[in-house]
């Protein structure tokens, strides 16, 4: 596996793949370790997880630079990602035991209750766009619940995958509680089929998610899918235009637009649409695009050349279909995988930038006449991950939120994940939840005990 720096397209390091036999041996070792780990106390697990948080915080600069060098995220965002991981660790270390307490339920029995027991080893297929956060978002609650974990990380961030495994060792975990499998996509089904794997989770695209879900179903393994989105960002006439535009543009251009849950379709009431468009245009045209290691850079390259090709194709096809290019729209001449921050208007259903998930720095504005039209367009998508609504009328915003088909809706705020809140989608954005008390229970045996 090759780690390529997307800023200059130069090789960083090569890593050897694991053979199928090595994978089988690893899964056996992880299962053996689970037989002991499932009986450890919450206090022991909490102590080790807090060690992970300390290592992340103490070496945040090192890990941030690793993230930036492998997938191109600007260094400020990489540092924020590492810090968010420490918050996640501390949150579950402090709260997991309470979340998983037995629940007494009055029935005709002398005593009846529900208890939560670990299933075993959970297999995760994780993406490159948040190479630390995505992995820890899955494995921290998984380990705190008494499961063990194996990871197939994206092939362009092998250094991050091995660094995370090393963090758990340094924190004092047994060697086979968490393992990174250096494997290609063709090995995934053999891992899912292995009897030591009890559940599967994936964050990725529709094609990969559908394939993993079918394989999990074939082998009767529990699965959780997070498959991206085309999040609506509704801005009503009474919204605070400066704040809504600045927040929305920041959301759209975060990580060079390579975020599942972010503003992707700006649905703006026509009374403020012209002003909103002009403000966003000015922000995009003044963004500092360049070396992601520099503190003043506001946007770096896309993570891989194929992503550059895809976003370029989506934009050019949409323009041919009638979309109006306001700014950007071109690759930046460079050794790296850079694309201009782009704004399109006059977009409509049927265009790639509306129908498909856009994983790159392109913002689209859809003008609407009223709230009813905004809701209709917001829901007219195969995705259902997140959404934002902007209005000074809080009651109205809450009412609209109840009509939006999504796993999370933010009123006067930017869509984001938070350890305290469940995260996940509906429709083709997937199923199941991560984070909060709901996420930690996804890979547990929710067992009824009834005593006469």
C-alpha positions in Angstrom: 0.0 0.0 0.0 1.3 3.4 -1.0 0.9 6.6 1.0 0.9 9.5 -1.5 1.0 13.1 -0.4 -1.9 14.8 -2.2 -0.2 18.2 -2.0 2.7 17.3 -4.3 1.8 13.7 -5.5 5.0 12.3 -4.0 5.3 8.9 -2.4 5.6 9.1 1.4 6.0 5.4 2.3 5.0 2.0 1.1 3.5 -0.6 3.4 3.3 -4.4 2.8 -0.2 -5.9 2.5 -1.3 -8.6 4.9 -1.8 -12.1 3.4 -5.1 -13.9 3.8 -3.4 -16.3 6.2 -2.0 -13.4 8.3 -5.5 -12.0 8.5 -7.0 -15.3 9.7 -4.3 -15.6 12.3 -4.9 -12.0 13.5 -8.7 -12.6 13.8 -8.0 -15.7 15.9 -5.7 -13.7 18.2 -8.3 -10.9 18.5 -11.1 -13.4 19.4 -8.8 -15.1 22.0 -8.2 -11.7 23.6 -11.9 -10.9 23.6 -12.6 -13.9 25.8 -10.7 -12.1 28.5 -11.5 -8.5 27.6 -15.3 -9.0 27.8 -14.9 -9.7 31.5 -12.9 -6.6 32.4 -14.4 -3.9 34.5 -15.6 -0.5 33.2 -13.0 1.1 35.4 -10.2 -0.8 33.7 -11.5 0.0 30.3 -12.0 3.7 31.3 -8.4 3.9 32.6 -7.0 2.7 29.3 -9.2 4.9 27.1 -8.1 7.9 29.1 -4.5 6.9 28.4 -5.5 7.0 24.7 -6.8 10.6 25.2 -3.6 11.6 26.9 -1.4 10.2 24.1 -3.5 12.0 21.5 -3.2 15.3 23.3 0.5 15.0 24.1 1.4 14.1 20.5 -1.4 16.1 18.7 1.1 17.9 16.5 2.7 14.7 15.3 -0.6 13.0 14.5 -2.0 16.2 12.9 1.0 16.3 10.5 0.5 12.6 9.7 -3.2 13.3 8.8 -2.3 16.3 6.6 0.6 14.6 4.8 -1.5 11.5 3.9 -4.8 13.1 2.9 -4.2 16.8 2.4 -6.4 18.3 5.1 -5.1 21.7 6.3 -3.1 21.5 9.5 -5.6 23.5 11.6 -8.4 21.1 10.7 -6.1 18.1 11.4 -5.3 19.4 14.9 -9.0 20.0 15.5 -9.7 16.4 14.5 -7.1 15.0 17.0 -8.5 17.2 19.7 -12.1 16.0 19.0 -10.8 12.4 19.4 -9.6 13.2 22.9 -13.1 14.6 23.8 -14.6 11.4 22.4 -12.3 9.2 24.5 -13.0 11.1 27.7 -16.7 11.2 27.1 -17.1 7.4 26.8 -14.5 6.8 29.6 -16.7 8.8 31.9 -20.2 7.8 30.7 -20.1 4.3 29.2 -20.8 2.4 32.5 -23.9 4.5 33.2 -25.1 4.0 29.6 -24.9 0.3 30.0 -26.4 -0.2 33.4 -29.1 -3.0 33.7 -32.6 -1.7 33.1 -35.2 -3.0 35.5 -38.6 -3.5 33.8 -41.7 -4.3 36.0 -43.6 -7.4 34.6 -45.4 -10.4 36.1 -42.0 -11.8 37.1 -40.4 -11.6 40.5 -37.6 -9.7 38.7 -37.1 -8.8 35.0 -34.5 -6.7 33.5 -32.5 -5.9 30.4 -28.7 -6.3 30.4 -26.2 -5.3 27.7 -23.5 -7.8 26.8 -20.7 -7.5 24.2 -21.0 -9.5 21.0 -17.3 -10.1 20.2 -15.1 -8.7 17.4 -16.5 -5.8 15.3 -15.0 -5.3 11.8 -14.9 -1.7 10.5 -14.3 -0.4 7.0 -13.4 3.3 7.4 -12.8 6.2 5.0 -9.9 8.6 4.6 -11.5 12.0 5.0 -11.3 12.0 8.9 -8.7 9.2 9.3 -8.5 9.4 13.1 -12.0 10.6 14.0 -13.9 8.0 11.9 -11.9 5.2 13.4 -12.1 6.3 17.0 -15.8 7.2 16.6 -16.4 3.5 16.0 -13.8 1.8 18.2 -13.9 3.8 21.4 -17.5 2.9 22.3 -17.0 -0.6 20.9 -14.1 -1.2 23.2 -15.7 0.4 26.2 -18.7 -1.9 25.7 -16.4 -4.9 26.0 -16.0 -5.8 22.3 -12.8 -6.0 20.4 -12.2 -4.4 17.0 -10.4 -4.8 13.7 -10.0 -2.1 11.0 -9.7 -2.0 7.3 -8.8 1.6 6.7 -8.8 3.3 3.4 -5.7 2.3 1.3 -4.5 5.9 1.0 -4.0 6.4 4.8 -2.1 3.3 5.9 0.2 5.4 8.1 -2.8 6.6 10.1 -4.2 3.1 10.4 -0.9 1.8 11.9 -0.5 4.9 14.1 -3.9 4.3 15.7 -3.0 0.7 16.4 0.2 1.8 18.0 -1.6 4.4 20.2 -3.7 1.6 21.8 -0.5 -0.4 22.5 1.2 2.6 24.0 -1.9 3.3 26.2 -1.5 -0.2 27.8 -4.1 -2.2 25.9 -3.4 -5.9 25.2 -1.8 -6.2 21.7 -4.9 -7.8 20.1 -7.7 -5.7 21.4 -7.5 -3.4 18.3 -5.8 -4.4 15.0 -5.4 -2.7 11.7 -5.6 -5.1 8.7 -3.6 -3.9 5.8 -5.8 -5.4 3.2 -7.5 -4.5 -0.1 -11.2 -4.4 -0.9 -11.2 -7.9 -2.4 -10.3 -9.4 1.1 -13.3 -7.7 2.8 -15.8 -10.5 2.3 -13.5 -13.1 3.6 -13.1 -11.1 6.8 -16.9 -10.6 7.1 -17.4 -14.4 6.6 -14.9 -15.3 9.3 -16.7 -16.8 12.3 -14.7 -14.6 14.7 -16.4 -11.5 13.3 -19.7 -10.8 15.0 -20.7 -7.4 13.4 -19.7 -5.0 10.6 -19.7 -1.2 10.3 -18.8 0.9 7.3 -18.6 4.6 6.5 -18.2 5.1 2.8 -20.0 5.5 -0.5 -23.3 3.9 -1.8 -21.6 1.2 -3.9 -19.3 0.0 -1.1 -22.0 0.3 1.5 -24.5 -1.8 -0.5 -21.9 -4.4 -1.1 -20.8 -4.7 2.5 -24.5 -4.7 3.7 -25.3 -7.6 1.3 -22.2 -9.5 2.5 -23.1 -8.9 6.1 -26.6 -10.2 5.4 -25.3 -13.2 3.6 -23.3 -14.2 6.7 -26.0 -13.0 9.2 -23.8 -10.3 10.8 -25.2 -7.2 12.3 -24.3 -4.1 10.3 -24.3 -0.3 10.6 -23.9 1.9 7.5 -23.0 5.6 7.1 -23.1 6.3 3.4 -22.8 10.0 3.0 -25.4 12.6 2.1 -26.5 15.7 0.1 -27.4 17.8 3.0 -29.9 20.7 2.5 -29.0 24.1 4.0 -32.2 26.1 4.2 -32.0 29.8 4.6 -35.2 31.7 5.0 -35.9 35.4 4.3 -35.7 36.3 8.0 -32.4 34.6 8.6 -29.3 36.5 9.7 -27.7 36.5 6.3 -24.1 37.3 7.3 -23.8 34.5 9.9 -25.8 31.9 7.9 -23.7 32.5 4.8 -20.3 32.5 6.7 -21.3 29.3 8.6 -22.7 27.5 5.6 -19.7 28.3 3.4 -17.3 27.1 6.1 -19.3 23.9 6.4 -19.2 23.3 2.6 -15.5 24.0 2.2 -14.4 22.2 5.4 -11.8 19.5 4.5 -11.9 20.8 0.8 -15.6 19.8 0.7 -14.8 16.2 1.5 -17.3 15.8 4.4 -20.4 13.5 4.5 -22.4 15.7 6.8 -22.0 19.2 5.6 -24.0 21.9 3.7 -24.2 20.7 0.1 -27.4 22.1 -1.3 -28.1 25.8 -0.3 -31.8 26.3 -0.5 -32.4 30.0 -0.2 -35.6 32.0 -0.2 -35.6 34.4 -3.1 -35.9 37.5 -1.0 -32.3 37.2 0.1 -30.9 34.9 -2.6 -29.0 37.6 -4.5 -27.3 38.9 -1.4 -26.5 35.4 -0.1 -25.0 34.5 -3.5 -22.8 37.6 -3.6 -21.6 37.1 -0.1 -20.7 33.4 -0.7 -19.0 34.3 -4.0 -16.8 36.9 -2.2 -15.8 34.4 0.6 -14.9 31.7 -2.0 -12.8 34.0 -4.2 -10.8 35.2 -1.2 -10.0 31.8 0.2 -6.3 31.0 0.6 -5.7 27.7 -1.2 -2.3 26.0 -1.0 0.1 24.2 1.2 -2.0 22.4 3.9 0.9 22.5 6.3 0.8 26.3 6.5 -1.2 27.8 9.3 -2.8 30.5 7.2 -4.0 28.1 4.4 -7.8 27.8 4.3 -8.1 24.9 1.9 -5.8 22.2 0.7 -5.9 19.6 -2.1 -8.4 16.8 -2.5 -7.2 13.5 -1.1 -6.7 11.6 -4.4 -6.6 12.2 -8.1 -9.8 10.2 -8.8 -11.7 12.6 -6.5 -10.4 15.5 -8.5 -11.6 13.9 -11.7 -15.0 13.1 -10.2 -15.8 16.6 -8.9 -14.6 18.1 -12.2 -16.9 15.8 -14.2 -19.9 16.5 -11.9 -19.4 20.3 -12.3 -18.8 20.3 -16.1 -21.7 18.1 -16.8 -24.0 20.3 -14.6 -22.8 23.4 -16.5 -23.6 21.7 -19.8 -27.1 21.0 -18.4 -27.7 24.7 -17.6 -26.1 25.4 -14.3 -24.6 28.9 -14.0 -21.0 29.1 -12.9 -20.5 32.1 -10.6 -16.9 31.5 -9.6 -14.3 28.7 -9.7 -15.0 25.6 -11.8 -11.4 24.7 -12.7 -8.5 22.6 -11.6 -5.6 24.5 -10.2 -2.4 24.0 -12.1 -0.2 22.1 -9.6 1.5 18.8 -8.9 -1.1 18.3 -6.2 -4.8 17.6 -6.5 -6.2 21.1 -6.2 -9.6 22.4 -7.4 -10.9 26.0 -7.2 -13.6 26.8 -4.6 -16.7 26.7 -6.9 -20.2 28.2 -6.8 -23.0 27.3 -9.1 -26.5 28.6 -9.3 -29.5 27.8 -11.5 -29.1 24.2 -10.6 -32.0 21.7 -10.6 -32.9 18.1 -10.1 -31.2 15.9 -12.7 -27.9 17.6 -12.5 -25.0 15.7 -10.9 -24.3 18.5 -8.4 -27.9 18.1 -7.1 -28.6 14.4 -7.4 -25.2 13.0 -6.4 -23.1 13.5 -3.3 -20.4 16.0 -4.2 -17.1 15.3 -2.4 -15.2 18.5 -3.2 -15.2 22.2 -3.0 -18.4 23.0 -4.9 -21.4 24.9 -3.5 -24.8 25.1 -5.2 -27.6 27.6 -4.6 -31.2 26.8 -5.2 -33.7 29.7 -5.1 -37.2 29.0 -3.7 -40.3 31.0 -3.3 -41.4 29.9 0.2 -40.9 27.6 3.1 -43.1 24.8 1.6 -41.0 24.7 -1.6 -37.8 24.7 0.5 -39.0 21.6 2.5 -40.1 19.8 -0.7 -36.7 20.3 -2.4 -34.8 19.5 0.8 -36.5 16.1 1.0 -36.3 15.4 -2.8 -33.1 13.4 -2.5 -32.2 9.8 -2.1 -30.0 10.8 0.9 -31.0 11.6 4.5 -28.0 12.3 6.7 -28.2 15.9 8.0 -29.8 19.3 7.4 -29.6 22.9 8.5 -32.3 25.5 8.8 -31.7 29.2 9.3 -34.4 31.6 10.6 -34.8 34.1 13.4 -38.2 32.4 14.3 -37.0 29.6 16.5 -40.5 28.0 16.8 -40.8 28.0 13.0 -37.3 26.5 12.7 -38.2 23.7 15.1 -41.5 23.0 13.2 -39.6 22.8 9.9 -37.0 20.5 11.4 -39.8 18.0 12.2 -40.6 17.9 8.5 -37.1 17.3 7.2 -36.2 13.7 6.3 -32.8 13.3 7.9 -30.9 11.7 10.8 -30.1 15.1 12.3 -31.4 18.6 11.8 -29.6 21.7 13.1 -31.5 25.0 13.5 -29.2 28.1 13.2 -26.2 25.9 13.3 -23.8 23.8 11.2 -24.4 20.1 10.9 -21.7 18.2 12.8 -21.1 15.1 14.9 -21.0 15.2 18.6 -20.2 12.3 21.0 -23.3 13.2 23.1 -25.7 12.9 20.2 -26.6 10.0 17.9 -25.1 10.2 14.5 -26.4 8.4 11.3 -28.9 8.7 8.5 -32.0 7.3 6.8 -32.8 6.4 3.2 -29.6 5.8 1.2 -27.5 7.5 3.8 -27.6 4.2 5.6 -28.9 2.8 8.9 -28.0 2.4 12.5 -26.4 5.0 14.8 -23.0 5.9 16.1 -22.1 8.0 19.2 -24.1 8.7 22.3 -25.9 6.0 24.3 -27.6 4.8 21.1 -24.4 4.2 19.3 -22.7 2.2 22.0 -25.6 -0.2 22.1 -25.5 -1.1 18.3 -23.0 -3.9 18.8 -24.4 -5.5 22.0 -26.6 -8.3 22.9 -29.6 -6.6 24.5 -30.6 -9.5 26.7 -33.8 -10.0 28.6 -33.5 -11.8 31.9 -36.8 -13.0 33.6 -36.9 -14.5 37.1 -40.0 -16.2 38.6 
